[in-house]
Amino acid sequence: IFNNENLYKYKWINLLNDSILLPIHGIENMKKTILTMRQGNDFWGLYESNEIQIHLCSNCFFEISAKCYPVLKSFYNSKLNECATRTEFIYKVELNQTRYLVSKRFTYQGVVSYKELTHQQHCIMFHPKNIHKYLVIPKCFGIKWKYLGNYMNYQQLNNHGLNYLMRYLKLGPSNIPHIPNFFEYVYGRP
């Protein structure tokens, strides 16, 4: 898209994938957060993680201003040809694009930051011990449902918007069907 489309007609573009569910606190809260994050930032994201290195999780919600377009386009063009697998993409692109943009003197912020969470050995942003700390905050307008869906206590959260959005994903009494419990699946433990 960067190579074939004129993106300069847009002041901002965002990158997200199919496993982000939004707006969990309603459209107005999402709009307020987006407008707030655009103030004073050249790019921003929903989650700022320190796993492996400090970065914005670009597969959740990652938005860039027009002044970042040529720099990010150059970065993508140089890195994407090096990626043959999803893991290579994560290590060469996702984990490094925040650092690369900062090295070019662009400013950023995360809506939810690892700095506000309890340190965990693995996956601080999506660890079951942390998710309830930010899911209740109205500024957090989205979730990575594949990672969080089977760890949320829907009754405790009492978030009608989230419950409504999850209604077709969470068909059983406890788990989303056909989605592994991320921490048991990846790390072999809860």
C-alpha positions as CSV (number, residue, x, y, z in Angstrom):
1,I,0.0,0.0,0.0
2,F,2.8,2.4,0.8
3,N,4.4,1.8,-2.6
4,N,1.2,1.8,-4.7
5,E,-1.2,4.3,-3.0
6,N,-1.1,8.0,-2.4
7,L,-1.4,8.0,1.4
8,Y,-0.7,11.8,1.7
9,K,-4.4,12.5,1.3
10,Y,-4.8,11.1,4.8
11,K,-3.4,12.9,7.9
12,W,-3.3,9.6,9.8
13,I,-3.5,5.9,8.9
14,N,-3.7,3.0,11.3
15,L,-2.5,-0.5,11.0
16,L,-4.4,-3.3,12.8
17,N,-5.2,-7.0,12.2
18,D,-8.2,-9.2,12.5
19,S,-7.7,-10.2,16.1
20,I,-8.3,-6.7,17.6
21,L,-11.8,-6.1,19.0
22,L,-13.0,-2.6,19.4
23,P,-14.5,-0.4,20.8
24,I,-14.8,-2.1,24.1
25,H,-15.8,1.1,26.0
26,G,-18.0,2.6,23.2
27,I,-17.3,4.8,20.2
28,E,-17.1,8.1,22.1
29,N,-14.4,6.8,24.5
30,M,-12.5,5.4,21.5
31,K,-12.8,8.8,19.7
32,K,-11.6,10.7,22.8
33,T,-8.5,8.4,23.2
34,I,-7.6,8.7,19.5
35,L,-7.8,12.5,19.5
36,T,-5.8,12.6,22.8
37,M,-3.1,10.3,21.4
38,R,-2.7,12.3,18.2
39,Q,-1.8,15.4,20.3
40,G,2.0,15.6,20.7
41,N,2.7,12.3,19.0
42,D,3.9,11.5,15.5
43,F,2.8,7.8,15.9
44,W,1.1,5.9,18.7
45,G,-0.3,2.5,19.6
46,L,-2.8,0.8,21.9
47,Y,-0.1,-1.3,23.7
48,E,3.5,-0.3,24.5
49,S,5.3,-3.5,25.5
50,N,8.8,-4.1,26.9
51,E,8.9,-7.8,25.8
52,I,12.2,-8.4,24.1
53,Q,12.6,-4.6,23.6
54,I,10.4,-1.6,24.1
55,H,8.0,-1.3,21.2
56,L,4.4,-0.6,20.2
57,C,2.5,-3.7,19.3
58,S,1.7,-3.0,15.7
59,N,-0.6,-6.0,15.3
60,C,-3.1,-4.4,17.7
61,F,-3.7,-0.8,16.8
62,F,-0.8,1.3,15.5
63,E,-1.4,4.8,14.0
64,I,1.1,7.0,12.2
65,S,0.9,10.6,11.0
66,A,1.6,11.7,7.5
67,K,5.1,12.9,8.3
68,C,6.1,9.3,9.2
69,Y,5.0,7.8,5.9
70,P,8.2,8.2,3.8
71,V,10.4,7.0,6.7
72,L,8.2,4.0,7.5
73,K,7.8,3.2,3.8
74,S,11.6,3.1,3.5
75,F,11.9,0.9,6.6
76,Y,9.3,-1.5,5.4
77,N,10.8,-1.8,1.9
78,S,14.2,-2.6,3.4
79,K,12.9,-5.1,6.0
80,L,10.0,-6.9,4.4
81,N,12.1,-8.7,1.8
82,E,14.2,-10.2,4.7
83,C,11.1,-11.8,6.2
84,A,10.2,-15.3,5.0
85,T,8.2,-16.3,8.1
86,R,5.8,-14.7,10.6
87,T,8.5,-14.9,13.3
88,E,11.0,-13.1,11.1
89,F,8.4,-10.4,10.6
90,I,7.9,-10.0,14.3
91,Y,11.6,-9.7,15.0
92,K,12.7,-7.7,12.0
93,V,9.7,-5.4,11.6
94,E,7.3,-5.2,14.5
95,L,9.9,-5.1,17.3
96,N,12.1,-2.6,15.4
97,Q,9.7,-0.1,13.8
98,T,9.2,1.9,17.1
99,R,12.9,2.1,17.7
100,Y,13.5,3.1,14.0
101,L,10.9,5.9,14.1
102,V,12.3,7.2,17.4
103,S,15.8,7.2,15.9
104,K,14.4,9.5,13.2
105,R,13.2,11.8,16.0
106,F,9.5,11.0,15.8
107,T,7.6,11.0,19.1
108,Y,5.2,8.3,20.3
109,Q,3.1,7.0,23.2
110,G,1.2,3.9,24.1
111,V,-2.4,4.0,25.4
112,V,-1.6,1.2,27.8
113,S,2.1,0.9,28.8
114,Y,4.1,-1.9,30.4
115,K,5.2,0.7,32.9
116,E,1.7,0.6,34.4
117,L,1.6,-3.1,34.8
118,T,3.0,-5.8,37.1
119,H,6.2,-7.3,35.7
120,Q,5.8,-10.8,34.3
121,Q,8.4,-13.1,32.9
122,H,6.4,-13.6,29.6
123,C,4.1,-11.4,27.7
124,I,3.5,-8.6,30.2
125,M,0.7,-6.9,28.1
126,F,-1.5,-10.0,27.7
127,H,-0.6,-11.8,30.8
128,P,-3.8,-12.9,32.8
129,K,-2.5,-11.2,35.9
130,N,-2.4,-7.8,34.1
131,I,-5.3,-7.6,31.7
132,H,-7.9,-6.6,34.3
133,K,-5.8,-3.6,35.2
134,Y,-6.4,-2.0,31.8
135,L,-9.6,-3.5,30.5
136,V,-11.5,-1.4,33.0
137,I,-10.0,1.9,31.9
138,P,-12.2,3.7,29.3
139,K,-9.1,4.9,27.3
140,C,-8.3,1.3,26.5
141,F,-10.6,0.9,23.6
142,G,-9.6,-2.4,22.2
143,I,-8.4,-5.9,23.0
144,K,-6.4,-8.6,21.3
145,W,-9.2,-11.1,21.7
146,K,-7.2,-14.2,20.7
147,Y,-4.9,-13.7,23.6
148,L,-7.3,-12.3,26.2
149,G,-10.6,-13.9,25.4
150,N,-10.1,-17.0,27.5
151,Y,-8.7,-15.1,30.5
152,M,-11.3,-12.5,31.1
153,N,-13.8,-12.6,33.9
154,Y,-16.8,-11.1,32.1
155,Q,-19.0,-10.9,35.2
156,Q,-16.2,-9.2,37.2
157,L,-15.5,-6.7,34.4
158,N,-19.2,-5.9,34.0
159,N,-18.5,-4.2,30.7
160,H,-21.7,-4.3,28.6
161,G,-19.9,-3.2,25.5
162,L,-17.2,-5.8,25.8
163,N,-19.8,-8.5,26.6
164,Y,-21.8,-7.5,23.5
165,L,-18.8,-7.6,21.2
166,M,-17.7,-11.0,22.6
167,R,-21.1,-12.6,22.4
168,Y,-20.4,-14.6,19.2
169,L,-16.9,-15.5,20.1
170,K,-17.6,-16.8,23.6
171,L,-20.2,-19.4,22.9
172,G,-19.4,-21.7,25.8
173,P,-19.4,-21.2,29.5
174,S,-15.6,-20.7,29.8
175,N,-13.6,-20.7,26.6
176,I,-13.7,-19.4,23.1
177,P,-13.9,-22.5,20.9
178,H,-10.9,-23.4,18.7
179,I,-8.6,-20.8,20.3
180,P,-5.9,-22.2,22.5
181,N,-5.4,-20.7,25.9
182,F,-2.4,-18.7,25.0
183,F,-0.3,-19.1,28.1
184,E,-0.8,-22.8,28.4
185,Y,-0.3,-23.3,24.7
186,V,2.9,-21.2,24.3
187,Y,4.5,-21.5,27.7
188,G,3.0,-24.8,28.9
189,R,1.7,-23.2,32.1
190,P,-1.0,-20.9,33.3
